[in-house]
Amino acid sequence: GNSVTQMEGPVTLSEEAFLTINCTYTATGYPSLFWYVQYPGEGLQLLLKATKADDKGSNKGFEATYRKETTSFHLEKGSVQVSDSAVYFCALRKDSSYKLIFGSGTRLLVRP
Amino acid sequence: GAVVSQHPSWVICKSGTSVKIECRSLDFQATTMFWYRQFPKQSLMLMATSNEGSKATYEQGVEKDKFLINHASLTLSTLTVTSAHPEDSSFYICSARGGTPHEQFFGPGTRLTVL
């Protein structure tokens, strides 16, 4: 079946550090891949997405590249800020459906 | 734009009572709404999909008589947890799709605690 696996948190970094949150997926066919962010007390927000192999999604300094050969969609940011502290969810969607399948979420804590 | 609200944000109830959670799309018409359940430190699990004016489609393993979903208008869907028990305690999140065809917009969630 379809599934998403992401690294367990929490991830604790100092401000301006480099961030990587790993995400791998299992799916038949060619899913679309997403990263969502959930700030404290708020709903999930779409951070970035990629719809086909080798696509790179980017937003707010975050990037992720759709790697079909490694079935991965790792989230990266070159220099994190305290305001990036949140829970990050990797997700996939099969093209034939609107259903999203989520990873377990990774909490990021950025210290000043 | 594309704001989804949920009410209440948290609720505590006694075992055996029913609880209704509302999900509203504030600035767009939601043709489809989704209800998710999230356990601590775990993923969001899709419970059901509802289209305005029709019966909800439940995911395998979700009791439709336990979790009643009504999507009576293009801006409102409700989830009623009937005869709630402590094992129903969880974080319930809704999302709505409309306007932008392939994007879901999420509500802030409702934390249900059943004593």
Boltz contact constraints between the chains, C-beta under 6 A:
constraints:
  - contact:
      token1: [A, 42]
      token2: [B, 108]
      max_distance: 6.0
  - contact:
      token1: [A, 43]
      token2: [B, 106]
      max_distance: 6.0
  - contact:
      token1: [A, 43]
      token2: [B, 107]
      max_distance: 6.0
  - contact:
      token1: [A, 43]
      token2: [B, 108]
      max_distance: 6.0
  - contact:
      token1: [A, 44]
      token2: [B, 106]
      max_distance: 6.0
  - contact:
      token1: [A, 99]
      token2: [B, 46]
      max_distance: 6.0
  - contact:
      token1: [A, 102]
      token2: [B, 43]
      max_distance: 6.0
  - contact:
      token1: [A, 102]
      token2: [B, 44]
      max_distance: 6.0
  - contact:
      token1: [A, 103]
      token2: [B, 43]
      max_distance: 6.0
  - contact:
      token1: [A, 104]
      token2: [B, 42]
      max_distance: 6.0
  - contact:
      token1: [A, 104]
      token2: [B, 43]
      max_distance: 6.0
